[in-house]
Amino acid sequence: MNNENKIKYDSSVNDLLENIKVSYNKWTTWEEGKVSFANGLTVKPGRKFDKVMNGSSVWGFIAKTDGVLKGVPYFVGDVFKAASWRAPAKHVRGSIFSSETNWFRWTGPNYLI
């Protein structure tokens, strides 16, 4: 990933984290909870995917490269639900580069309909 794309990727990941916090803040009025939730959101880098964590729970995975997962192609910035603590689920749920926020909630990427 070149430097310009890395900057765009990092900025989009930060936007996703902020929008997850916004989703949580709409869900609750508990001020202490808002602070602890916001402080618990982290991104753990991996080889193919970055893992979005909330404390010790996995929120989802973000693709760092283009590739194929379980026969389904994906692209940089695609977001997956967690299938387990270590692996993403099969289908893409959204993209960090999208201006839409209706594909996820504070609890994680939405299920497929």
Backbone hydrogen bonds, N-H to C=O, Kabsch-Sander energy under -0.5 kcal/mol:
donor,donor_aa,acceptor,acceptor_aa,energy
6,K,2,N,-2.4
7,I,3,N,-2.1
8,K,4,E,-2.0
9,Y,5,N,-2.7
10,D,6,K,-2.8
11,S,7,I,-2.3
12,S,8,K,-2.3
13,V,9,Y,-2.3
14,N,10,D,-2.2
15,D,11,S,-2.1
16,L,12,S,-2.2
17,L,13,V,-2.4
18,E,14,N,-2.3
19,N,15,D,-2.4
20,I,16,L,-2.2
21,K,17,L,-1.9
22,V,18,E,-2.1
23,S,19,N,-2.2
24,Y,20,I,-2.2
25,N,21,K,-2.7
26,K,22,V,-1.7
27,W,23,S,-1.0
27,W,24,Y,-0.5
28,T,24,Y,-1.5
31,E,29,T,-0.8
34,K,30,W,-1.7
35,V,31,E,-1.7
36,S,32,E,-2.4
37,F,33,G,-2.7
38,A,34,K,-2.3
39,N,35,V,-2.3
40,G,36,S,-1.2
41,L,37,F,-0.8
41,L,38,A,-0.6
42,T,53,M,-2.4
44,K,51,K,-3.3
50,D,62,I,-2.8
51,K,44,K,-3.0
52,V,50,D,-0.6
52,V,60,G,-2.7
53,M,42,T,-3.1
53,M,51,K,-0.6
54,N,57,S,-2.9
55,G,40,G,-2.4
56,S,54,N,-0.5
57,S,54,N,-1.9
59,W,52,V,-3.2
59,W,57,S,-0.6
60,G,52,V,-1.3
61,F,80,F,-2.4
62,I,50,D,-2.7
63,A,78,D,-2.8
64,K,48,K,-3.1
65,T,48,K,-0.7
67,G,74,Y,-2.3
69,L,72,V,-2.9
70,K,68,V,-0.5
72,V,69,L,-1.9
74,Y,67,G,-2.9
77,G,63,A,-2.6
78,D,75,F,-2.3
79,V,94,G,-3.1
80,F,61,F,-2.7
81,K,91,H,-0.5
83,A,87,A,-2.5
84,S,87,A,-2.0
89,A,81,K,-3.0
93,R,79,V,-3.4
94,G,79,V,-1.0
96,I,77,G,-2.5
98,S,95,S,-1.3
104,F,101,T,-0.8
105,R,108,G,-2.0
108,G,105,R,-1.3
110,N,103,W,-2.6
